[in-house]
Each structure stands twice: as structure tokens, then as C-alpha cells.
Amino acid sequence: MQQANNTLIKNVTTFDSNTNSVQLHIDLAKHNLTINNSKIESITMYADADCAGDLAVNWQEEDDSNYTHNTQLIMRDVNDSNNNTATMSEFYWEHAFEDTLHSILLANGFSAKAVEDVSGSEWGMQDVGRASYDAYCIADEMLQAYNVKVAA
């Protein structure tokens, strides 16, 4: 099973000594990856000793001005015909990017165990242009690469 490779992880992260935090940024713009004809731009995540943000797959959204929210739910209306809604459904319901996301994370030094732990966040966490994933083990490995101890 692939172990974490701190050298590769440091190639896609930056450490801020003032805040003792690590920021992941994997630029994907030049790779021509798409979901529902929406270009995948990057993968990002923030972590520090006290908390970890969600892992985000950032994608190029379309004009969202024609979106009509016609449901009582907080989540986006999945029956809407807006193309952004269809793209979000590909991420959240169809898991269309998960295998690719796992491959990218492995190629950038994260362990197989940490990658297996990555899972899609609930639909209510979504934003247009940003798919959200839970990735606590990825955050741990980002911090470990810089010897940052997680608060107990």
C-alpha cells in the first residue's frame, strides 16, 4: 500500500509559519479535465493544528442567473435545468470525479489509506464552481509533512 511521500506533498502545499497552517493547491487547468463540459481548475484544502477545511475540487461554473430555486430544501434544486445543477449532480450523486480525484491525490504523494478516506460531502455543502469532499486523513498528511501536531 502506498505510503505518504512528504516530498511530493510539499510540492503541492505551502506552509505558513505565522499561522502554523498548510494550504493544498493542485493546479489542474492545463490538464483539460472536465465534468459535464465544465473545466476542472484545481484541488484545494486548508488545514491547521485546530481544524481542517473540506477538500475542494474547483470547477468553472457557467452563468447562474437563470437558476430558479423551487424547493423547500436548503440544497440546490436537483430538478432545475441549469447546467451548474447538472454538473453538481455529477459530482455529488454520480461520483463522476472520485476515481480521478483519488488518482491525482496518489500521484501527489498522499497515502493510499488517506485517499481511501476521501468521500463526497453532503449535497448541502456544495457551491457553484466548487465540489466539497471530506478528507481528514489528507489534512493530517499535509500537516505531518511540515511536522505540525494536531491539537487533541
MDAnalysis code that builds the backbone (N, CA, C; Angstrom):
import MDAnalysis as mda
import numpy as np

u = mda.Universe.empty(456, n_residues=152, atom_resindex=np.repeat(np.arange(152), 3), trajectory=True)
u.add_TopologyAttr("name", ["N", "CA", "C"] * 152)
u.add_TopologyAttr("resid", np.arange(1, 153))
u.add_TopologyAttr("resname", ["MET", "GLN", "GLN", "ALA", "ASN", "ASN", "THR", "LEU", "ILE", "LYS", "ASN", "VAL", "THR", "THR", "PHE", "ASP", "SER", "ASN", "THR", "ASN", "SER", "VAL", "GLN", "LEU", "HIS", "ILE", "ASP", "LEU", "ALA", "LYS", "HIS", "ASN", "LEU", "THR", "ILE", "ASN", "ASN", "SER", "LYS", "ILE", "GLU", "SER", "ILE", "THR", "MET", "TYR", "ALA", "ASP", "ALA", "ASP", "CYS", "ALA", "GLY", "ASP", "LEU", "ALA", "VAL", "ASN", "TRP", "GLN", "GLU", "GLU", "ASP", "ASP", "SER", "ASN", "TYR", "THR", "HIS", "ASN", "THR", "GLN", "LEU", "ILE", "MET", "ARG", "ASP", "VAL", "ASN", "ASP", "SER", "ASN", "ASN", "ASN", "THR", "ALA", "THR", "MET", "SER", "GLU", "PHE", "TYR", "TRP", "GLU", "HIS", "ALA", "PHE", "GLU", "ASP", "THR", "LEU", "HIS", "SER", "ILE", "LEU", "LEU", "ALA", "ASN", "GLY", "PHE", "SER", "ALA", "LYS", "ALA", "VAL", "GLU", "ASP", "VAL", "SER", "GLY", "SER", "GLU", "TRP", "GLY", "MET", "GLN", "ASP", "VAL", "GLY", "ARG", "ALA", "SER", "TYR", "ASP", "ALA", "TYR", "CYS", "ILE", "ALA", "ASP", "GLU", "MET", "LEU", "GLN", "ALA", "TYR", "ASN", "VAL", "LYS", "VAL", "ALA", "ALA"])
u.atoms.positions = np.array([
    [0.842, -1.170, 0.000],
    [0.000, 0.000, 0.000],
    [0.896, 1.246, 0.000],
    [0.551, 2.192, -0.826],
    [1.361, 3.404, -0.965],
    [1.374, 4.220, 0.318],
    [2.570, 4.588, 0.761],
    [2.761, 5.437, 1.943],
    [2.822, 6.907, 1.514],
    [2.621, 7.798, 2.466],
    [2.722, 9.229, 2.171],
    [4.151, 9.575, 1.767],
    [4.274, 10.467, 0.792],
    [5.570, 10.936, 0.311],
    [5.628, 12.444, 0.579],
    [6.281, 12.823, 1.674],
    [6.314, 14.228, 2.083],
    [6.924, 15.149, 1.037],
    [7.883, 14.661, 0.279],
    [8.488, 15.490, -0.767],
    [7.447, 15.873, -1.808],
    [6.660, 14.908, -2.266],
    [5.614, 15.206, -3.246],
    [4.514, 16.079, -2.640],
    [4.140, 15.786, -1.404],
    [3.105, 16.595, -0.746],
    [3.563, 18.048, -0.637],
    [4.825, 18.275, -0.310],
    [5.342, 19.642, -0.191],
    [5.375, 20.365, -1.541],
    [5.407, 19.616, -2.642],
    [5.378, 20.241, -3.973],
    [4.034, 20.884, -4.278],
    [2.948, 20.447, -3.587],
    [1.604, 20.976, -3.875],
    [0.987, 21.670, -2.664],
    [1.813, 21.930, -1.645],
    [1.324, 22.620, -0.459],
    [2.251, 23.781, -0.109],
    [1.719, 24.710, 0.645],
    [2.528, 25.797, 1.194],
    [2.277, 25.857, 2.690],
    [3.333, 26.157, 3.420],
    [3.271, 26.243, 4.869],
    [3.367, 27.704, 5.280],
    [2.477, 28.132, 6.155],
    [2.506, 29.486, 6.700],
    [2.928, 29.386, 8.161],
    [4.161, 29.774, 8.462],
    [4.682, 29.658, 9.823],
    [3.995, 30.614, 10.797],
    [3.418, 31.702, 10.294],
    [2.719, 32.650, 11.168],
    [1.446, 32.049, 11.757],
    [0.764, 31.234, 10.971],
    [-0.489, 30.631, 11.427],
    [-0.353, 29.132, 11.668],
    [0.846, 28.596, 11.397],
    [1.087, 27.163, 11.545],
    [0.061, 26.364, 10.734],
    [-0.170, 26.818, 9.505],
    [-1.183, 26.198, 8.648],
    [-0.579, 25.761, 7.322],
    [-1.278, 24.857, 6.674],
    [-0.851, 24.329, 5.386],
    [-2.003, 24.484, 4.389],
    [-1.668, 24.934, 3.186],
    [-2.651, 25.114, 2.118],
    [-2.280, 24.198, 0.956],
    [-3.202, 23.356, 0.567],
    [-3.029, 22.492, -0.602],
    [-3.542, 23.224, -1.838],
    [-2.782, 23.173, -2.914],
    [-3.244, 23.709, -4.195],
    [-2.628, 22.871, -5.306],
    [-3.481, 22.103, -5.975],
    [-3.054, 21.321, -7.131],
    [-3.704, 21.955, -8.352],
    [-2.894, 22.557, -9.193],
    [-3.377, 23.234, -10.394],
    [-3.695, 22.192, -11.463],
    [-4.930, 22.185, -11.921],
    [-5.357, 21.217, -12.938],
    [-5.769, 21.884, -14.251],
    [-5.638, 23.198, -14.335],
    [-6.120, 23.937, -15.505],
    [-5.536, 23.419, -16.809],
    [-4.281, 23.022, -16.806],
    [-3.632, 22.597, -18.047],
    [-3.925, 21.144, -18.421],
    [-4.645, 20.426, -17.569],
    [-4.895, 19.003, -17.813],
    [-6.168, 18.716, -18.607],
    [-6.955, 19.726, -18.897],
    [-8.173, 19.589, -19.698],
    [-9.136, 18.536, -19.165],
    [-9.276, 18.489, -17.857],
    [-10.251, 17.597, -17.229],
    [-11.597, 18.307, -17.178],
    [-12.657, 17.576, -17.439],
    [-13.994, 18.162, -17.387],
    [-14.986, 17.202, -16.735],
    [-16.018, 17.780, -16.191],
    [-17.209, 17.066, -15.727],
    [-18.386, 17.831, -16.316],
    [-19.225, 17.136, -17.087],
    [-20.387, 17.771, -17.710],
    [-19.980, 19.020, -18.502],
    [-18.877, 18.939, -19.217],
    [-18.317, 20.033, -20.015],
    [-17.843, 21.226, -19.185],
    [-17.745, 21.055, -17.875],
    [-17.214, 22.106, -17.000],
    [-15.759, 21.781, -16.691],
    [-14.880, 22.725, -16.976],
    [-13.442, 22.512, -16.803],
    [-13.072, 22.451, -15.321],
    [-12.282, 21.446, -14.954],
    [-11.775, 21.314, -13.596],
    [-10.519, 22.176, -13.494],
    [-10.501, 23.093, -12.534],
    [-9.410, 24.059, -12.432],
    [-8.359, 23.707, -11.384],
    [-8.777, 23.218, -10.212],
    [-7.809, 22.954, -9.148],
    [-8.429, 22.113, -8.034],
    [-7.547, 21.644, -7.171],
    [-7.937, 20.991, -5.931],
    [-7.286, 21.798, -4.812],
    [-8.068, 22.179, -3.807],
    [-7.548, 22.996, -2.718],
    [-8.036, 22.474, -1.364],
    [-7.265, 22.814, -0.327],
    [-7.664, 22.470, 1.038],
    [-6.807, 23.266, 2.010],
    [-7.392, 23.605, 3.147],
    [-6.705, 24.309, 4.231],
    [-6.691, 23.413, 5.466],
    [-5.574, 23.418, 6.186],
    [-5.511, 22.689, 7.455],
    [-4.564, 23.412, 8.408],
    [-4.922, 23.386, 9.690],
    [-4.012, 23.845, 10.731],
    [-4.168, 22.906, 11.922],
    [-3.492, 23.193, 13.011],
    [-3.482, 22.290, 14.161],
    [-4.851, 22.137, 14.817],
    [-5.729, 23.104, 14.605],
    [-7.044, 23.076, 15.251],
    [-8.179, 22.612, 14.350],
    [-8.012, 22.742, 13.046],
    [-9.123, 22.396, 12.156],
    [-8.628, 22.088, 10.746],
    [-9.503, 21.476, 10.006],
    [-9.249, 21.217, 8.586],
    [-10.495, 21.595, 7.809],
    [-10.287, 22.293, 6.729],
    [-11.411, 22.611, 5.860],
    [-11.742, 21.408, 5.002],
    [-12.711, 21.573, 4.162],
    [-13.031, 20.496, 3.234],
    [-12.066, 20.536, 2.059],
    [-11.901, 19.418, 1.405],
    [-11.113, 19.361, 0.188],
    [-12.046, 19.806, -0.932],
    [-11.612, 20.758, -1.729],
    [-12.473, 21.316, -2.776],
    [-11.916, 20.996, -4.152],
    [-12.792, 20.537, -5.025],
    [-12.477, 20.441, -6.443],
    [-13.158, 21.648, -7.071],
    [-12.348, 22.560, -7.576],
    [-12.850, 23.819, -8.122],
    [-13.038, 23.673, -9.627],
    [-14.244, 24.008, -10.072],
    [-14.575, 23.856, -11.489],
    [-15.175, 25.146, -12.032],
    [-15.069, 25.302, -13.332],
    [-15.501, 26.539, -13.986],
    [-17.014, 26.521, -14.167],
    [-17.674, 27.338, -13.367],
    [-19.127, 27.392, -13.450],
    [-19.584, 28.248, -14.625],
    [-20.836, 28.063, -14.995],
    [-21.449, 28.877, -16.035],
    [-22.260, 29.983, -15.370],
    [-22.748, 30.912, -16.151],
    [-23.614, 31.965, -15.634],
    [-24.779, 31.299, -14.901],
    [-24.997, 31.670, -13.674],
    [-26.004, 31.024, -12.832],
    [-27.269, 31.868, -12.683],
    [-27.396, 32.931, -13.462],
    [-28.515, 33.854, -13.283],
    [-29.863, 33.241, -13.664],
    [-29.865, 32.135, -14.422],
    [-31.138, 31.523, -14.795],
    [-31.576, 30.432, -13.818],
    [-30.832, 30.254, -12.732],
    [-31.201, 29.244, -11.740],
    [-32.425, 29.688, -10.959],
    [-33.397, 28.796, -10.830],
    [-34.594, 29.060, -10.046],
    [-34.682, 28.036, -8.939],
    [-34.664, 28.514, -7.711],
    [-34.756, 27.621, -6.556],
    [-36.235, 27.413, -6.250],
    [-36.742, 26.232, -6.555],
    [-38.174, 25.991, -6.370],
    [-38.432, 24.777, -5.470],
    [-37.669, 24.685, -4.419],
    [-37.865, 23.612, -3.453],
    [-37.733, 24.180, -2.052],
    [-38.299, 23.499, -1.077],
    [-38.208, 23.932, 0.311],
    [-36.875, 23.551, 0.947],
    [-36.134, 22.671, 0.298],
    [-34.877, 22.205, 0.852],
    [-33.796, 23.271, 0.749],
    [-32.825, 23.214, 1.637],
    [-31.706, 24.149, 1.590],
    [-30.815, 23.838, 0.396],
    [-30.694, 22.555, 0.064],
    [-29.824, 22.172, -1.051],
    [-30.355, 22.707, -2.375],
    [-29.510, 22.723, -3.347],
    [-29.881, 23.178, -4.676],
    [-30.952, 22.265, -5.258],
    [-31.877, 22.821, -6.003],
    [-32.975, 22.062, -6.592],
    [-32.449, 21.170, -7.715],
    [-32.401, 19.870, -7.502],
    [-31.840, 18.938, -8.489],
    [-32.711, 18.791, -9.723],
    [-33.947, 19.272, -9.668],
    [-34.817, 19.197, -10.836],
    [-34.685, 20.417, -11.742],
    [-33.876, 21.374, -11.351],
    [-33.646, 22.561, -12.160],
    [-32.883, 22.177, -13.423],
    [-33.096, 22.882, -14.507],
    [-32.425, 22.575, -15.778],
    [-31.112, 23.329, -15.961],
    [-30.701, 24.098, -14.972],
    [-29.456, 24.854, -15.026],
    [-28.268, 23.903, -15.173],
    [-27.326, 24.217, -16.051],
    [-26.181, 23.336, -16.281],
    [-25.292, 23.200, -15.047],
    [-25.196, 24.243, -14.224],
    [-24.424, 24.129, -12.987],
    [-25.020, 23.063, -12.069],
    [-26.349, 22.987, -12.039],
    [-27.017, 21.970, -11.227],
    [-26.662, 20.583, -11.739],
    [-26.649, 20.410, -13.047],
    [-26.294, 19.112, -13.639],
    [-24.849, 18.741, -13.312],
    [-23.956, 19.711, -13.353],
    [-22.545, 19.451, -13.010],
    [-22.428, 19.055, -11.549],
    [-23.113, 19.762, -10.689],
    [-23.079, 19.426, -9.270],
    [-23.626, 18.022, -9.025],
    [-24.658, 17.647, -9.739],
    [-25.209, 16.295, -9.615],
    [-24.189, 15.245, -10.030],
    [-23.398, 15.553, -11.041],
    [-22.347, 14.618, -11.468],
    [-21.339, 14.406, -10.338],
    [-20.981, 15.472, -9.649],
    [-20.048, 15.342, -8.525],
    [-20.693, 14.624, -7.342],
    [-21.889, 15.074, -6.937],
    [-22.473, 14.613, -5.680],
    [-23.255, 13.314, -5.777],
    [-24.011, 13.125, -6.838],
    [-24.843, 11.921, -6.932],
    [-24.179, 10.821, -7.750],
    [-23.496, 11.193, -8.806],
    [-22.905, 10.193, -9.705],
    [-21.455, 9.869, -9.348],
    [-20.846, 10.664, -8.473],
    [-19.450, 10.456, -8.050],
    [-18.514, 10.406, -9.259],
    [-18.794, 11.240, -10.242],
    [-18.108, 11.199, -11.530],
    [-16.628, 11.559, -11.479],
    [-16.182, 12.234, -10.431],
    [-14.784, 12.662, -10.380],
    [-13.971, 11.909, -9.326],
    [-14.598, 11.065, -8.548],
    [-13.908, 10.444, -7.413],
    [-12.692, 9.614, -7.811],
    [-12.812, 8.772, -8.829],
    [-11.660, 7.962, -9.237],
    [-10.505, 8.842, -9.704],
    [-10.819, 9.881, -10.473],
    [-9.791, 10.808, -10.947],
    [-9.179, 11.560, -9.777],
    [-10.003, 12.012, -8.850],
    [-9.513, 12.710, -7.663],
    [-8.559, 11.819, -6.878],
    [-8.936, 10.577, -6.677],
    [-8.073, 9.641, -5.943],
    [-6.736, 9.464, -6.655],
    [-6.760, 9.323, -7.970],
    [-5.514, 9.162, -8.741],
    [-4.619, 10.389, -8.618],
    [-5.207, 11.570, -8.676],
    [-4.436, 12.815, -8.563],
    [-3.794, 12.919, -7.180],
    [-4.558, 12.606, -6.146],
    [-4.016, 12.680, -4.783],
    [-2.891, 11.672, -4.581],
    [-3.045, 10.467, -5.091],
    [-1.979, 9.463, -5.007],
    [-0.728, 9.949, -5.733],
    [-0.909, 10.511, -6.925],
    [0.226, 10.983, -7.723],
    [0.955, 12.144, -7.057],
    [0.268, 12.832, -6.141],
    [0.873, 13.971, -5.455],
    [1.332, 13.630, -4.043],
    [1.530, 12.345, -3.778],
    [2.213, 11.916, -2.566],
    [1.366, 11.473, -1.394],
    [0.056, 11.543, -1.502],
    [-0.779, 11.132, -0.375],
    [-0.889, 9.613, -0.335],
    [-0.989, 9.071, 0.861],
    [-1.019, 7.624, 1.027],
    [-2.334, 7.037, 0.518],
    [-2.279, 5.765, 0.188],
    [-3.485, 5.065, -0.250],
    [-4.549, 5.093, 0.846],
    [-4.124, 4.962, 2.096],
    [-5.068, 4.985, 3.219],
    [-5.781, 6.340, 3.303],
    [-5.035, 7.428, 3.174],
    [-5.638, 8.762, 3.230],
    [-6.580, 8.989, 2.059],
    [-6.184, 8.522, 0.885],
    [-7.015, 8.690, -0.314],
    [-8.307, 7.888, -0.194],
    [-8.227, 6.695, 0.357],
    [-9.433, 5.879, 0.552],
    [-10.425, 6.557, 1.487],
    [-9.930, 7.401, 2.376],
    [-10.769, 8.092, 3.347],
    [-11.540, 9.271, 2.730],
    [-11.148, 9.720, 1.558],
    [-11.802, 10.866, 0.907],
    [-13.200, 10.449, 0.454],
    [-14.183, 11.267, 0.821],
    [-15.556, 10.975, 0.410],
    [-16.304, 12.276, 0.148],
    [-17.279, 12.194, -0.718],
    [-18.075, 13.373, -1.051],
    [-18.832, 13.883, 0.154],
    [-18.787, 15.183, 0.356],
    [-19.555, 15.798, 1.437],
    [-21.029, 15.786, 1.062],
    [-21.858, 16.079, 2.026],
    [-23.282, 16.100, 1.750],
    [-23.620, 17.216, 0.757],
    [-24.693, 17.022, 0.025],
    [-25.105, 17.969, -1.015],
    [-25.228, 19.380, -0.457],
    [-25.636, 19.539, 0.747],
    [-25.812, 20.864, 1.331],
    [-24.530, 21.658, 1.484],
    [-23.373, 21.007, 1.311],
    [-22.080, 21.690, 1.414],
    [-21.630, 22.284, 0.079],
    [-22.371, 22.044, -0.977],
    [-21.917, 22.430, -2.303],
    [-21.998, 23.931, -2.542],
    [-21.179, 24.361, -3.472],
    [-21.237, 25.717, -4.011],
    [-21.104, 25.584, -5.513],
    [-21.682, 26.511, -6.237],
    [-21.471, 26.527, -7.680],
    [-19.990, 26.773, -7.918],
    [-19.358, 25.911, -8.694],
    [-17.940, 26.048, -9.003],
    [-17.020, 25.352, -8.026],
    [-17.579, 24.608, -7.070],
    [-16.753, 24.007, -6.029],
    [-17.445, 22.771, -5.478],
    [-16.839, 21.611, -5.692],
    [-17.354, 20.369, -5.117],
    [-16.598, 20.085, -3.821],
    [-17.313, 19.730, -2.789],
    [-16.753, 19.567, -1.455],
    [-16.601, 18.094, -1.084],
    [-15.427, 17.768, -0.522],
    [-15.142, 16.403, -0.076],
    [-14.621, 16.429, 1.355],
    [-15.001, 15.421, 2.136],
    [-14.407, 15.217, 3.450],
    [-13.082, 14.504, 3.231],
    [-12.019, 14.996, 3.871],
    [-10.682, 14.432, 3.638],
    [-9.788, 14.663, 4.851],
    [-10.226, 14.172, 5.981],
    [-9.495, 14.418, 7.226],
    [-8.097, 13.812, 7.220],
    [-7.942, 12.630, 6.635],
    [-6.618, 11.998, 6.589],
    [-5.678, 12.740, 5.638],
    [-6.219, 13.321, 4.583],
    [-5.404, 14.155, 3.690],
    [-4.878, 15.359, 4.480],
    [-5.755, 15.985, 5.264],
    [-5.330, 17.119, 6.097],
    [-4.238, 16.691, 7.071],
    [-4.404, 15.530, 7.685],
    [-3.387, 15.034, 8.616],
    [-2.037, 14.880, 7.919],
    [-2.032, 14.332, 6.713],
    [-0.767, 14.142, 5.993],
    [-0.168, 15.460, 5.532],
    [-0.999, 16.440, 5.207],
    [-0.491, 17.774, 4.879],
    [0.257, 18.338, 6.080],
    [-0.354, 18.235, 7.251],
    [0.254, 18.764, 8.472],
    [1.504, 17.980, 8.859],
    [1.443, 16.659, 8.754],
    [2.584, 15.815, 9.095],
    [3.797, 16.136, 8.227],
    [3.561, 16.502, 6.970],
    [4.675, 16.827, 6.068],
    [5.502, 17.998, 6.603],
    [4.868, 18.850, 7.414],
    [5.542, 20.023, 7.987],
    [5.716, 19.901, 9.504],
    [5.526, 18.702, 10.037],
    [5.671, 18.432, 11.467],
    [4.754, 19.288, 12.336],
    [3.564, 19.572, 11.858],
    [2.577, 20.295, 12.638],
    [1.746, 19.262, 13.394],
    [1.687, 19.399, 14.691],
    [0.938, 18.477, 15.541],
    [-0.512, 18.938, 15.647],
    [-1.420, 18.005, 15.476],
    [-2.840, 18.299, 15.568],
    [-3.220, 18.429, 17.046],
    [-4.012, 19.463, 17.346],
    [-4.465, 19.661, 18.723],
    [-5.375, 18.508, 19.128],
    [-5.203, 18.043, 20.335],
    [-6.006, 16.903, 20.823],
    [-7.372, 17.325, 21.285],
])
